[in-house]
Amino acid sequence: MAKHSKYVTNRKGERVSVVLDIADYQKILEDLEELEAIRAYDAAKSSADSAIPFRQAVEGIKRPRK
């Protein structure tokens, strides 16, 4: 990650945007995606729903609905 932040300011000198290197931006997006997966896992783990085997879930999805 960049050590020195770069900002875009408005006429009043207030910071309104951040300028990132593309590599830093991509790393942030990857980290956010991983965080979303962790949060989804934590939510599923803490829910009261019972787990079903993966194959059973896939069969249920493939089965035509009536």
C-alpha positions as CSV (number, residue, x, y, z in Angstrom):
1,M,0.0,0.0,0.0
2,A,1.1,3.6,-0.6
3,K,2.8,5.2,2.3
4,H,1.8,8.7,1.3
5,S,-1.8,9.5,0.7
6,K,-2.8,11.7,-2.2
7,Y,-6.0,13.7,-2.1
8,V,-8.1,15.8,-4.4
9,T,-9.3,19.0,-2.7
10,N,-12.1,21.4,-3.4
11,R,-11.7,25.1,-3.7
12,K,-12.0,25.4,0.1
13,G,-9.1,23.0,0.5
14,E,-11.3,20.2,1.9
15,R,-10.4,16.7,0.9
16,V,-13.0,15.3,-1.3
17,S,-11.3,12.3,-3.0
18,V,-8.4,10.0,-2.6
19,V,-6.0,9.0,-5.4
20,L,-4.9,5.4,-5.3
21,D,-2.4,3.4,-7.3
22,I,-4.3,0.7,-9.2
23,A,-2.4,-2.0,-7.3
24,D,-3.6,-0.5,-4.0
25,Y,-7.1,-0.2,-5.3
26,Q,-7.2,-3.9,-6.4
27,K,-5.8,-5.0,-3.1
28,I,-8.5,-3.1,-1.3
29,L,-11.2,-4.7,-3.5
30,E,-9.7,-8.2,-2.8
31,D,-9.7,-7.5,0.9
32,L,-13.3,-6.3,0.9
33,E,-14.3,-9.5,-1.0
34,E,-12.6,-11.6,1.6
35,L,-14.2,-9.7,4.4
36,E,-17.7,-10.2,2.8
37,A,-17.0,-13.9,2.6
38,I,-16.0,-14.0,6.3
39,R,-19.1,-12.1,7.3
40,A,-21.3,-14.4,5.3
41,Y,-19.6,-17.4,6.9
42,D,-20.0,-16.0,10.4
43,A,-23.7,-15.2,9.7
44,A,-24.3,-18.7,8.4
45,K,-22.5,-20.3,11.4
46,S,-24.5,-18.3,13.9
47,S,-27.9,-18.9,12.3
48,A,-30.2,-21.5,13.8
49,D,-30.6,-23.2,10.4
50,S,-29.5,-26.8,10.1
51,A,-26.8,-27.6,7.6
52,I,-27.5,-29.9,4.6
53,P,-24.9,-31.8,2.6
54,F,-23.6,-30.0,-0.5
55,R,-24.8,-32.8,-2.9
56,Q,-28.3,-32.7,-1.4
57,A,-28.4,-28.9,-1.9
58,V,-27.3,-29.2,-5.5
59,E,-29.9,-31.9,-6.2
60,G,-32.6,-29.7,-4.7
61,I,-31.6,-26.9,-7.0
62,K,-31.5,-29.1,-10.1
63,R,-34.9,-30.8,-9.3
64,P,-37.7,-29.2,-11.4
65,R,-40.2,-27.3,-9.4
66,K,-43.9,-28.3,-9.5
